[in-house]
Amino acid sequence: MRVVCQVLKLVSEKQIRENRVINVATIARETGLSRLTVGSWLRDEIKRFDEESIVAFCQYFECGIGDLLVLEKDETES
């Protein structure tokens, strides 16, 4: 099993809901996270999940941890 980040999906939903374009710089500015951190989350390249980022994204997207991160089976698992 692996943890899959849903930030890209949440960004798309927020863009539609708020009728605006949201890029890495916007998210970084509005969450207080670095652009590098935001970019890593958007590309689902995170291997360690720190509390500051989780809280910032949950507040920004007005969601719970289960909306931000999901557990999926690996392709090799049956």
KEKE-3310 file (N, C-alpha, C; in steps of 0.2 Angstrom, whole numbers, plus 5000, padded with zeros to 4 digits):
npx = (5004:5002:5003:4994:4994:4982:4982:4983:4971:4962:4966:4961:4947:4945:4949:4938:4927:4930:4932:4944:4962:4974:4990:5006:5014:5003:4997:5008:5009:4997:4996:5008:5017:5033:5037:5044:5040:5026:5026:5031:5021:5011:5016:5015:5026:5030:5037:5038:5027:5024:5018:5015:5013:5002:4992:4992:4988:4975:4968:4968:4962:4950:4947:4948:4961:4959:4954:4965:4975:4976:4975:4981:4981:4996:5001:5006:5000:4988)
npy = (4994:5012:5029:5042:5058:5070:5083:5090:5086:5093:5106:5108:5107:5118:5128:5128:5130:5143:5150:5154:5155:5144:5144:5137:5147:5155:5146:5144:5157:5160:5149:5150:5141:5135:5137:5126:5116:5116:5113:5100:5093:5094:5087:5074:5069:5067:5060:5060:5066:5081:5089:5103:5106:5098:5103:5116:5114:5107:5118:5127:5121:5118:5105:5088:5077:5065:5068:5074:5065:5049:5031:5019:5003:4996:4992:4980:4973:4961)
npz = (5000:4998:5001:4994:4988:4987:4983:4970:4964:4973:4971:4958:4960:4969:4961:4951:4960:4965:4954:4948:4943:4950:4955:4959:4966:4971:4980:4988:4994:5000:5009:5016:5015:5007:4990:4985:4993:4991:4977:4977:4984:4975:4964:4970:4977:4990:5003:5017:5029:5035:5050:5049:5035:5032:5040:5035:5022:5024:5030:5020:5009:5016:5021:5027:5034:5028:5015:5010:5009:5004:5005:4995:4986:4980:4963:4962:4972:4977)
capx = (5000:5005:5000:4993:4993:4976:4982:4982:4963:4959:4967:4956:4941:4945:4949:4931:4923:4931:4932:4951:4967:4978:4996:5011:5015:4997:4996:5013:5008:4991:4997:5014:5022:5037:5035:5047:5035:5019:5027:5032:5015:5007:5019:5015:5033:5031:5038:5037:5022:5025:5012:5014:5011:4996:4988:4991:4984:4969:4965:4968:4956:4944:4946:4951:4967:4957:4953:4971:4980:4973:4979:4980:4985:5001:4999:5009:4996:4981)
capy = (5000:5018:5035:5046:5065:5072:5091:5092:5086:5098:5112:5108:5108:5124:5133:5128:5133:5150:5153:5157:5150:5144:5141:5136:5154:5157:5142:5146:5164:5159:5145:5151:5136:5137:5135:5120:5111:5115:5109:5093:5090:5094:5081:5068:5067:5068:5053:5061:5071:5085:5092:5110:5106:5095:5108:5122:5112:5106:5124:5130:5118:5117:5098:5084:5073:5059:5071:5076:5059:5042:5025:5015:4997:4996:4988:4973:4969:4958)
capz = (5000:4997:5003:4988:4989:4983:4982:4963:4964:4978:4968:4953:4963:4972:4955:4949:4965:4966:4947:4947:4942:4956:4954:4965:4969:4974:4985:4993:4997:5004:5014:5020:5013:5002:4983:4984:4997:4987:4971:4979:4986:4969:4960:4974:4978:4997:5007:5024:5029:5041:5052:5046:5028:5032:5043:5030:5016:5026:5031:5013:5005:5020:5021:5032:5032:5023:5009:5007:5008:5004:5005:4989:4985:4974:4957:4963:4977:4974)
cpx = (5004:5001:5000:4991:4987:4976:4981:4974:4960:4960:4962:4949:4940:4945:4942:4927:4924:4932:4938:4956:4972:4984:5000:5012:5009:4996:5001:5011:5002:4991:5003:5019:5027:5035:5038:5042:5029:5020:5028:5026:5011:5009:5018:5022:5035:5032:5038:5032:5022:5019:5010:5011:5004:4991:4986:4987:4976:4965:4963:4962:4950:4942:4949:4957:4965:4955:4960:4976:4975:4977:4977:4984:4990:4998:5001:5005:4990:4976)
cpy = (5006:5024:5039:5053:5067:5080:5093:5092:5091:5105:5113:5110:5115:5130:5133:5131:5140:5153:5157:5152:5150:5140:5140:5142:5156:5153:5143:5152:5163:5154:5146:5146:5138:5134:5128:5114:5110:5111:5102:5089:5089:5088:5074:5065:5067:5061:5054:5067:5075:5088:5099:5110:5103:5100:5114:5120:5110:5113:5127:5127:5116:5110:5094:5080:5068:5062:5073:5071:5053:5037:5021:5009:4998:4991:4981:4969:4967:4960)
cpz = (5000:4999:4996:4990:4984:4982:4975:4962:4967:4974:4962:4955:4966:4966:4952:4953:4965:4959:4946:4946:4948:4955:4960:4969:4973:4980:4991:4997:5002:5009:5019:5019:5008:4995:4982:4987:4993:4981:4972:4980:4979:4964:4964:4975:4985:5000:5014:5025:5036:5043:5050:5040:5028:5035:5038:5025:5018:5027:5024:5009:5009:5020:5027:5029:5027:5016:5005:5005:5009:5003:4999:4989:4979:4969:4958:4968:4974:4979)
residu = (MET:ARG:VAL:VAL:CYS:GLN:VAL:LEU:LYS:LEU:VAL:SER:GLU:LYS:GLN:ILE:ARG:GLU:ASN:ARG:VAL:ILE:ASN:VAL:ALA:THR:ILE:ALA:ARG:GLU:THR:GLY:LEU:SER:ARG:LEU:THR:VAL:GLY:SER:TRP:LEU:ARG:ASP:GLU:ILE:LYS:ARG:PHE:ASP:GLU:GLU:SER:ILE:VAL:ALA:PHE:CYS:GLN:TYR:PHE:GLU:CYS:GLY:ILE:GLY:ASP:LEU:LEU:VAL:LEU:GLU:LYS:ASP:GLU:THR:GLU:SER)
# end
